[in-house]
Amino acid sequence: MRFSKLLLYFLFIFLVAAQSSNGQSSISLNNIQNIKVSELSDEQVTQVWKKLQDSGIPEDQAYKLMEQKGLPAGEVQALKDRFTLLGLNKKGSLKTTSKSEKEKIDFSRDADTSVSRPAPTLKTSPTAQNATKLPVFGMDFFSQRTVKFEPNFNAATPKSYVIGPGDELILLVTGLNESSVRSKVTPEGNLQIPYAGIVYVNGYTIEQATAAIRSKMTKIYPGLRNGQTQLNVTLGNTRSIRITIVGEAQTPGTYTLSSLSTVFNALYNSGGPTANGSLRYIELIRNNRVYKTIDFYSFLQYGLMEGNIRLEDQDVLRIPVYRKRVSILGEVKKPAIYELKDGEQLDDLIKYAGGFTDLAYKGIAKVEQINDLERDVKDVPVNLFGNFVPRNGDVVTIGAITNRYANRIVLEGAVYRPGPYELTAGLTLSGLLNLAKGLKPEAYTNRGYIKRTLPDLQKQFISFNPLEIAAGRNDVPLMREDTVVIQEKSTFIAEQTVTVNGHVRTPSKFVYRKGMTLADVIAMAGGFDERAAVHHVEVSRIIKNEQDSVANQLVKTFTVDMTEGSADNVLLEPMDYVYVQRLVNYHTLGNVSVRGEVLFPGDYPVQRRDETAQEFLKRAGGLTPYGSLPNAQVFRNGVRVNLDLTNESTDPKIRETMILLAGDSIFIPRQNVFVEVTGAVNNPQLVNYDGGRFKYYINAAGGVTSHARLKGAYIKYPDGLNRPVRRFLVFRVYPKVKPGSKIIVPEKDPEVKFRLGVGDFASIASALTALIGLIAILKK
């Protein structure tokens, strides 16, 4: 039942896609026999395939059930062919893959088309090594995912199309008579026409079949004789053909294709040739003889479709092994490995490679060849490009022109028009300066220099006086590749600065200029800020000590009072460092936070450096009636400070401990008259404080549990201090309980068991002996 529902769901999606393509007003499961696969778009067919995969129905069973529902076998086969042409079922394979398995399969082809050769045992030349990395021209065409070679099902019927069994013909009669007939060619090659009979059309072209059908239909449509009625015969649904691809193909085998498919459709469907396959001698075998030899280069190089022949049933495509491949690299536009036919010369190879680049040296091509024992290198001049026939395995290299100039000189530096210049006959240095419109005012006129490379490649340095050269004296003849340099005066002047830092608005470093004063740089830095100590501006200056001995003092410092404008006459020197200090007492001391049971909690600024905690509490309005001063807590940097704020002693040492710092905080807790007992007790609760001892509150909480570790109990006081249970010999000393305390009894660690060893017994015996001795002494 579930399988039938899935099939009906698939057929419904298929019919909806067909309805949107055909434009029919209503299509249901009852008219599935009228679906025309040829009128569906590629997107609709792809959508149908995805729905089929998602439904989980095996492909073979889906085709059979379509036929059972009335879809003609030809339409089922056409749908299968469309799946194959679009690459949806792995090129004709009828094996259905589950969705989880399909996601693991990579249907993309390998884009690496370079030929991987075995690593040679002998050392090869760098040129041969580079040639092995070149791609084989044309192979990448079959690995492109965006290119699709598919028959055009919407094109007009070709007049040369040969009709065969399974083709559907549409007979359209117009004019004096109007009628339309769709009829399929029977396996015997006949076409049945209502009221006209049977016409044999197998092996006829469309034109021949039209003539035969017109002759047959003249009996029922006399208007066909005098032209009052016209007959138009077109191709409806095409038949399927089976072709075989053998040889060096990526995926050889038998393919079921549309009868409109061509050689290029089949080649692309098979993935193209392998790394050893030929693109120049692809054979189309028909009726057991070579019908056509196809050169795919005519399409790749020139876009000619002369080899794109329409396939027929039982055709065989054979891709042989290549005969000759030649590598070309260097200064050509498309370096690659090209397959050459017999008799093609070197200039044909260069033409296939797109011709020379702009930097190519076209005079000679270097060719590496392999003979019986070793490699040969040949220099082929340009006049022999049309006569030199490369051999299989040759490596052709086109070199580049040299990176040097025959007549160039370069002028650099402080001239009006620097740059490269042409070296003309008799050009001298003064003539070059005239061409450059002379020296700039900032030019350094005491010395210039020429960097020269002699013919024997030795480097030479020639210095000159620019003023003398400009005056026409001591002129220097120039040579090819000379570089003339005129320096600027700024090159010889060190950059001198003055630095202003500290409490100015814009601390900066300024270029030193002669006559600069202290008041000038302060103004350039935006003036003083509000915290500046104007009366104490410090200037540090490097001491120019020219002694050869090591001096102790390298920098001297002096201060300037700028309150009365006295800095107007203070001249600065290069590398001076000006620092404006901060006023000693012009800064905030920070805040202290007061929280808890006070009248006015908040953050209070520190007024004095020796302000105490009690003074901050007074500023906060004092404690509320519920505040507990003995339990006050003071924190510094998140750590509790043990201060007793009830101590109002005037002792300077005690007062010093009460001084708070910026960032400190005071918390006044609320008075608490209860004692909380928690942990490993039978009834944790809050017990009213009545001055009882530790065990009193433990018993008030129902006593300890069997898992309690009473010796690890402790009290947490409301002021933040903790006090544990201590031991004196074999006795426990319990801490004092205060109002607001919290008694915590921990549990025993289940992994730690009570065990007494020999050492434990010895310790107990020693303690008892000491206790007995103490008692005896006291009695005396």
LINWO-V25156 format. One record per backbone hydrogen bond with DSSP energy under -0.5 kcal/mol. CO is the residue of the C=O (numbers start at 1). NH is the residue of the N-H. Records with the same first field share a line. If there is no record, write none. Layout:
CO = NH + NH
This chain:
1 = 5
2 = 6
3 = 7
4 = 8
5 = 9
6 = 10
7 = 11
8 = 12
9 = 13
10 = 14
11 = 15
12 = 16
13 = 17
14 = 18
15 = 19
16 = 20
17 = 21
18 = 22
19 = 23
28 = 31
29 = 32
31 = 34
32 = 35
35 = 37
36 = 39
37 = 40
41 = 45
42 = 46
43 = 47
44 = 48
45 = 49
46 = 50
47 = 51
48 = 52
49 = 53
50 = 54
51 = 55
52 = 56 + 57
53 = 56
58 = 62
59 = 63
60 = 64
61 = 65
62 = 66
63 = 67
64 = 68
65 = 69
66 = 71
67 = 70
72 = 76
73 = 77
74 = 78
75 = 79
76 = 80
77 = 81
78 = 82
79 = 83
80 = 84
81 = 85
82 = 86
83 = 88 + 89
84 = 87
87 = 90
89 = 93
90 = 93
98 = 102
99 = 103
101 = 104 + 105
102 = 105
105 = 107
111 = 113
113 = 136
114 = 116
115 = 117
125 = 129
126 = 130
127 = 131
128 = 132
130 = 133
131 = 134
134 = 115
135 = 137 + 337
136 = 139 + 140
138 = 141
139 = 142
140 = 143
141 = 144
148 = 150
151 = 153
152 = 155
158 = 161
159 = 206 + 207
161 = 163 + 206
163 = 203
164 = 167
167 = 185
168 = 236
169 = 171 + 183
170 = 172 + 234
171 = 173 + 181
172 = 174 + 232
173 = 179
174 = 176 + 230
179 = 173
181 = 171
183 = 169
185 = 166
186 = 189
189 = 201 + 202
190 = 186
191 = 193 + 199
193 = 196 + 197
197 = 193
199 = 191 + 201
201 = 204
204 = 163
205 = 209
206 = 210
207 = 211
208 = 212
209 = 213
210 = 214
211 = 215
212 = 216
213 = 217
214 = 218
216 = 219
217 = 220 + 221
221 = 224
222 = 225 + 226
223 = 227 + 228 + 229
228 = 176
230 = 174
232 = 172 + 234
234 = 170
237 = 168
239 = 259
241 = 243 + 257
242 = 314
243 = 255
244 = 317
245 = 253
246 = 319
247 = 249
248 = 274
249 = 252
253 = 245
255 = 243 + 257
257 = 241
258 = 261
261 = 311
262 = 266
263 = 267
264 = 268
265 = 269
266 = 270
267 = 272
268 = 271
270 = 251
272 = 250
274 = 277
276 = 322
279 = 296
282 = 294
283 = 285 + 318
284 = 286 + 291 + 292
285 = 316
286 = 289
289 = 286 + 291
292 = 284 + 294
294 = 282 + 296
295 = 298
296 = 299 + 300
297 = 301 + 302
298 = 302 + 304
299 = 303
305 = 308
307 = 309
309 = 263
312 = 315
315 = 244
316 = 285 + 318
317 = 246 + 319
318 = 283 + 320
319 = 248
320 = 278
324 = 340
325 = 393
326 = 338
327 = 396
328 = 336
329 = 398
330 = 332
331 = 357
336 = 328 + 338
337 = 137
338 = 326 + 340
341 = 344
345 = 349
346 = 350
347 = 351
348 = 352
349 = 353
350 = 355
351 = 354
353 = 334
355 = 333
357 = 360
359 = 401
360 = 362
363 = 382
364 = 399
365 = 380
366 = 397
367 = 369 + 378
368 = 395
369 = 371 + 376
374 = 371
376 = 369
378 = 367 + 380
379 = 381
380 = 365
381 = 384
382 = 385
384 = 387 + 388
385 = 346 + 347
387 = 389
388 = 346 + 390
391 = 394
394 = 327
395 = 368
396 = 329
397 = 366 + 399
398 = 331
399 = 361
402 = 404
407 = 423
408 = 481
409 = 421
410 = 484
411 = 419
412 = 486
413 = 415
414 = 440
415 = 418
419 = 411
421 = 409
422 = 424
424 = 427
427 = 478
428 = 432
429 = 433
430 = 434
431 = 435
432 = 436
433 = 438
434 = 437
436 = 416 + 417
438 = 416
440 = 443
442 = 489
443 = 445
445 = 467
448 = 464
449 = 485
450 = 452 + 462
451 = 483
452 = 454 + 460
454 = 457
458 = 454
460 = 452
462 = 450
464 = 448 + 466
465 = 469
466 = 470
467 = 471
468 = 473
469 = 472
476 = 429
479 = 482
482 = 410
483 = 451
484 = 412
485 = 449 + 487
486 = 414
487 = 444
488 = 491
489 = 492
490 = 493
492 = 494
494 = 496
496 = 512
497 = 575
498 = 510
499 = 578
500 = 508
501 = 580
502 = 504
503 = 529
508 = 500
510 = 498
513 = 516
516 = 572
517 = 521
518 = 522
519 = 523
520 = 524
521 = 525
522 = 527
523 = 526
525 = 506
527 = 505
529 = 532
531 = 583
532 = 534
533 = 536
534 = 562
536 = 538 + 581
537 = 560
538 = 579
539 = 558
540 = 577
541 = 556
542 = 544
543 = 545
544 = 546
552 = 554
554 = 543
556 = 541
558 = 539
560 = 537 + 562
562 = 565
565 = 568
566 = 569
567 = 518 + 519 + 570
569 = 571
570 = 518
573 = 576
576 = 499 + 578
577 = 540 + 579
578 = 501
579 = 538 + 581
580 = 503
581 = 533
583 = 586
585 = 587
590 = 606
591 = 663
592 = 604
593 = 666
594 = 602
595 = 668
596 = 598
597 = 624
598 = 601
602 = 594 + 604
604 = 592
605 = 607
606 = 589
608 = 611
611 = 660
612 = 616
613 = 617
614 = 618
615 = 619
616 = 620
617 = 622
618 = 621
620 = 600
622 = 599
624 = 627
626 = 671
627 = 629
629 = 632
633 = 667
634 = 641
635 = 665
636 = 639
639 = 636
641 = 634 + 643
643 = 645
644 = 647
646 = 648
651 = 655
652 = 656
653 = 657
654 = 658
655 = 658
656 = 659
658 = 613
661 = 664
664 = 593
665 = 635
666 = 595
667 = 633 + 669
668 = 597
669 = 628
673 = 689
674 = 740
675 = 687
676 = 678 + 743
677 = 685
678 = 745
679 = 681
680 = 705
685 = 677 + 687
687 = 675
693 = 697
694 = 698
695 = 699
696 = 700
697 = 701
698 = 701 + 703
699 = 702
701 = 683
703 = 682
705 = 708
707 = 748
708 = 710
709 = 712
710 = 713
713 = 725
714 = 744
715 = 717 + 723
716 = 742
717 = 720
721 = 717
723 = 715
726 = 733
728 = 731
731 = 728
732 = 734
733 = 726
738 = 741
741 = 676
742 = 716 + 744
743 = 678
744 = 714 + 746
745 = 680
746 = 709
748 = 750
749 = 752
751 = 753
753 = 755
755 = 757
757 = 761
758 = 762
759 = 763
760 = 764
761 = 765
762 = 766
763 = 767
764 = 768
765 = 769
766 = 770
767 = 771
768 = 772
769 = 773
770 = 774
771 = 775
772 = 776
773 = 777
774 = 778
775 = 779
776 = 780
